Each structure stands twice: as structure tokens, then as C-alpha cells.
Amino acid sequence: MRKMRLWIVLILALTSGGLAALLALRYLRQQSSPLGRREAQAGKIVLAARPLAVGMTVQDADVKLIDWPGGVMPVGFISSVKEAVGRGVITPIAENEPLLLAKLSTRDAGAGLQLAIHDGMRALSVKVDEVVGVAGFVLPGTRVDVLITLNPNTTVNRPESIARTILQNIQVLASGQVTQPDQDGKPIKVSVVTLLVSPDQAELLSLAAQEGKIQMSLRNTLDTTAIKTPGASVRELSGIAPAAAAAAVPRQVVRARVAAQAPARDPAVIVEGYKGGERTLTTFKQP
């Protein structure tokens, strides 16, 4: 009788355990089914088949259509190749990166460098040589400061050569006709560099190109700090301190004024003599 009771307890335990396992499995299946449904809600999205540079017009060979997994789609995505082809590239797009409306222009905007010019800005090209262009390292996307050197000019009261920084942290749009930086960072020898400037900066840069010699200094792209400099002159280059040079001029002027304002004296003869070691001065007025 006792063995019978043990068997009954064992059967009940196995039955309850199996029932609990079935209920747990059913619960897990119910929880995983929404994920399966979301996975099935994949959409079509257009990716770049190769790197696309600013100013390019998207062609059929530049893009590919894939199934985008999951239910969350990128904002502004393009779902058909026909919708992407014919648009201009505004910002660089890497290979296999989704094409978004924010990275492309409208169909009627065309293509070319003008797409990279922000609202209110202008593109101005400057003639350069190997020195001005920092030995070919002024590449698209880099940042530069623009300096000007002015020669002496008496008509504008400039008695000596001076150099000063007129523009800082200016973006380079193109080197020659290249609008994309070299992937290996190699220098590009060009004769023209195109800068992105405001209308006021464009006027200043145009005048500087006519009045003096322009040079560019390459700066770190992450360095956006503007530093105010007083400029440099030939006096500083030769080691003459500006303060000492400025102080020397008023003293000469003062001496000239004192000499001019001194009252005229009667002509006289002064005789110096010594008597017993004592110095004497005798003045004889001339008739």
C-alpha cells in the first residue's frame, strides 16, 4: 500500500512538471512571435554601390536596392532606384551607405560644385603656386588661414612692408578641379584653389589678391579657435622693438620744436680762464 502511494505521488509530480514545461514553452513562443512579425516587415532601401563625391550626379551604376531588415527605416530614405537617379550629391556618401534625401539635391538643382555652397556663402577661386598652396597639401575639405604681404607705399602712409592674417578657418572647396580629398593624403599640385567664404570675405580676399601677395597657412581641421594677431613689420623682423621705434620719433620732434622756439641771442664771445685752479668765464659782447 505504501509503494502504491509513492508511485501515485511520483506520477503526479511528473505530470505537473511536464505541464509546467509545456506552459513555459507556450509562453516563450508567444513572446517571440512579435519579433518574427517585425522581421517580416522589411522594406526596400537604396544604398551607394561605390563612394559618391560632392557634385556628382547619381547614375544607375552608382546605387543598388536591398531589403532593409527590421521595421525601423532611416529618416528620409529612398526606396527606389528611379527616385535616386538624376539627383546631385550634396555631402560625400560612402560605399554601402543609405542614400538619404538630406544628402541629395532636388532634380532641378543640377549637379556640380555649387551644391557644396551653403546658403549665404560664396565660392571664390584664388591663383596659387607651390608656396601659396602649402606644397600641394591644401586639399578639398582642409581649413586654411589667408595671409597678405604688402610692400611699402607712400601714398597710403605705409613706409615699410607688413604682413597680417586677414581670414581664418576658411574651408577649401576644391584644389584645381578636384573636389574630393585624396584618400592617401597625397599632395595635389594645382594653380587654383577655391575657398568657401562669405560675401564680405570675398571682397577682402579679392582686394588682397590685387594689392599684395597672398599666402595660405594650413591648420588643423578640428582647430576652430580664431587668434587675433597684430601683424608683422620689417622693424620687428630686423629686431627693432616697435615701442622703442615709436618712442624715438617724438623725441626728435620735441628737440626740433625746442630749437625752433628758442629766442635769438645777441652774438657774444665767451672766454674761459683759470686762476689758482678756479675756472672763470668772461663774456664780451660784440658791438
C-alpha positions in Angstrom: 0.0 0.0 0.0 2.8 2.3 0.8 4.6 1.6 -2.5 1.3 2.4 -4.3 1.2 5.8 -2.7 4.8 6.5 -3.7 4.0 5.7 -7.3 1.0 7.9 -7.3 3.0 10.8 -5.9 5.7 10.3 -8.5 3.2 10.2 -11.3 1.6 13.4 -10.1 5.0 15.1 -9.8 6.0 14.1 -13.4 2.6 15.2 -14.7 2.8 18.6 -13.1 6.4 19.1 -14.2 5.5 18.2 -17.8 2.5 20.6 -17.7 4.7 23.4 -16.4 7.2 22.8 -19.2 4.5 22.9 -21.8 3.1 26.2 -20.4 6.6 27.7 -20.3 7.3 26.7 -23.9 3.9 28.1 -25.0 4.7 31.4 -23.2 8.1 31.7 -24.9 6.6 31.1 -28.3 4.0 33.9 -27.7 6.8 36.3 -26.7 9.0 35.5 -29.8 6.2 35.8 -32.3 6.1 39.6 -32.4 9.8 39.7 -33.2 9.2 37.3 -36.1 6.4 39.5 -37.4 8.6 42.7 -37.2 11.4 40.9 -39.1 9.0 40.1 -41.8 8.2 43.8 -42.2 11.4 44.6 -44.1 11.4 47.3 -46.7 13.4 48.3 -49.8 16.1 50.9 -49.5 18.7 52.3 -51.9 22.5 52.1 -51.0 25.5 53.6 -52.7 27.3 51.0 -54.8 30.5 53.0 -54.6 31.8 56.2 -52.9 30.0 59.3 -54.2 31.7 62.7 -54.2 30.1 66.1 -53.8 28.8 67.4 -57.1 28.3 64.0 -58.7 25.0 63.1 -60.4 23.7 59.8 -59.3 23.6 57.2 -62.1 22.1 53.7 -62.2 25.5 52.1 -61.7 26.1 54.2 -58.6 23.3 52.6 -56.5 21.8 49.3 -55.5 18.4 48.2 -54.0 18.4 45.9 -51.0 15.9 44.6 -48.4 16.3 46.6 -45.2 15.8 44.3 -42.2 13.6 45.3 -39.3 10.7 47.7 -39.1 12.7 50.9 -38.3 13.7 52.7 -41.5 16.2 55.6 -41.7 14.6 59.1 -41.9 14.5 60.3 -45.4 15.3 57.0 -47.0 14.9 56.4 -50.8 13.0 53.2 -51.7 13.6 53.1 -55.5 16.5 53.5 -57.8 14.4 55.7 -60.1 13.9 58.1 -57.3 17.6 58.5 -56.7 19.0 58.6 -60.2 19.5 62.1 -61.6 20.0 63.8 -58.2 23.2 65.7 -57.3 25.3 64.6 -54.3 25.4 67.4 -51.6 27.6 65.6 -49.0 30.1 62.7 -49.5 28.4 59.3 -49.4 30.5 56.1 -48.5 30.1 52.8 -50.2 27.1 50.8 -48.8 25.7 53.9 -47.1 22.0 54.6 -47.5 21.1 57.4 -49.8 19.0 59.9 -47.9 17.1 62.9 -49.2 19.2 65.2 -47.0 22.4 64.1 -48.8 21.0 64.7 -52.3 19.7 67.7 -54.2 16.4 68.1 -55.9 16.2 67.0 -59.5 16.0 70.6 -60.8 19.1 71.7 -58.8 21.5 70.1 -61.2 25.0 69.0 -60.1 28.5 70.4 -59.7 30.4 72.4 -57.1 27.6 74.8 -56.5 25.8 72.1 -54.5 28.5 72.4 -51.8 28.0 76.1 -51.3 25.8 76.8 -48.3 23.2 79.4 -48.2 24.7 82.9 -47.8 28.2 81.7 -48.8 30.2 82.1 -51.9 33.0 80.2 -53.7 36.0 82.2 -54.7 39.0 80.9 -56.6 42.5 82.2 -55.8 45.5 81.7 -58.0 48.3 79.9 -56.2 51.7 78.4 -56.6 53.5 75.7 -54.7 54.4 78.0 -51.9 51.0 79.6 -51.5 49.2 76.2 -51.7 51.4 74.8 -48.9 53.3 72.5 -51.3 50.1 70.9 -52.6 48.6 70.0 -49.2 45.7 72.5 -49.5 43.2 69.8 -50.4 39.4 69.8 -50.6 37.9 69.7 -47.1 41.0 71.2 -45.4 41.0 74.5 -43.5 43.4 77.4 -44.0 44.2 80.9 -42.8 44.9 83.6 -45.5 47.8 86.0 -45.1 48.7 89.0 -47.1 52.1 90.8 -47.5 52.0 94.4 -48.5 55.0 96.3 -49.9 55.9 99.9 -48.9 53.6 102.6 -50.3 54.0 106.3 -49.6 50.6 107.2 -51.0 48.8 105.3 -48.2 51.3 106.1 -45.5 52.9 102.7 -45.4 56.7 103.3 -45.1 57.6 99.6 -44.7 56.4 96.1 -45.7 53.9 94.5 -43.4 52.2 91.1 -43.2 49.0 90.2 -41.5 46.3 87.5 -41.3 43.1 88.6 -43.0 41.0 85.4 -42.9 40.9 82.5 -40.5 39.5 79.0 -40.6 38.4 79.1 -44.3 37.2 75.8 -45.9 38.8 74.7 -49.1 36.1 73.5 -51.6 38.4 72.4 -54.4 42.0 72.2 -55.5 42.0 72.8 -59.2 39.0 70.8 -60.4 39.3 68.2 -57.6 36.5 68.3 -55.1 37.4 65.2 -53.1 40.5 64.8 -50.8 43.0 62.2 -51.7 42.4 59.0 -49.7 46.1 58.6 -49.0 46.6 62.3 -48.2 49.0 62.8 -51.1 49.6 66.4 -52.2 48.0 67.8 -55.4 49.9 70.4 -57.4 47.4 72.9 -58.7 47.4 76.5 -59.9 44.0 77.5 -58.4 42.3 76.9 -55.0 38.6 77.5 -54.4 37.6 78.8 -51.0 34.2 78.9 -49.3 33.8 82.5 -48.0 31.1 85.0 -47.1 30.4 87.9 -49.4 32.4 90.3 -47.1 35.3 87.8 -47.0 35.1 87.5 -50.8 35.6 91.3 -51.2 38.5 91.3 -48.8 40.2 88.4 -50.5 39.7 89.9 -53.9 41.2 93.2 -52.9 44.1 91.4 -51.2 44.9 89.5 -54.3 45.2 92.8 -56.2 47.1 94.8 -53.6 49.7 92.3 -52.3 50.9 88.8 -52.2 48.6 86.1 -50.7 49.8 83.0 -48.9 47.9 80.3 -47.0 48.7 78.5 -43.8 47.3 75.1 -43.3 45.5 74.5 -39.9 44.1 71.5 -38.0 40.6 70.8 -39.2 39.5 70.4 -35.5 41.0 73.7 -34.5 38.3 76.4 -34.9 39.8 79.0 -32.5 40.3 82.4 -34.0 43.5 84.1 -32.8 43.9 87.9 -33.1 47.4 88.9 -34.3 48.8 92.4 -34.6 50.6 91.6 -37.8 54.3 91.8 -38.5 56.5 94.6 -39.9 60.1 94.9 -41.2 61.1 96.7 -38.0 60.2 93.6 -35.9 61.9 91.3 -38.5 65.1 93.4 -38.1 65.0 93.2 -34.3 63.9 96.8 -33.6 61.2 96.8 -31.0 58.1 98.7 -32.1 57.8 100.6 -28.8 61.4 101.8 -29.0 61.0 102.9 -32.6 57.8 104.7 -31.8 59.3 106.5 -28.8 62.3 107.7 -30.8 60.2 109.7 -33.2 58.5 112.1 -30.6 61.9 112.9 -29.0 63.3 114.1 -32.3 60.2 116.2 -32.9 60.4 117.8 -29.5 64.0 118.7 -30.0 63.2 120.3 -33.3 60.4 122.3 -31.8 62.5 123.5 -28.9 65.3 124.6 -31.2 62.8 126.4 -33.4 61.1 128.2 -30.4 64.4 129.2 -28.6 64.8 133.1 -28.6 67.6 134.6 -30.6 70.6 135.6 -28.6 73.0 138.5 -29.1 76.3 137.4 -30.6 78.9 137.3 -27.9 82.4 135.8 -27.1 82.9 133.7 -24.0 86.5 133.4 -22.7 87.3 130.6 -20.3 90.2 131.1 -17.8 91.7 129.5 -14.7 93.1 131.4 -11.7 94.6 129.4 -8.8 92.8 126.3 -10.0 89.4 128.1 -10.2 87.6 128.2 -13.5 86.2 131.5 -14.7 84.0 132.5 -17.7 84.1 136.1 -19.1 81.6 137.2 -21.7 82.4 140.0 -24.1 79.6 141.4 -26.2 80.4 142.3 -29.7 79.4 145.8 -30.8 
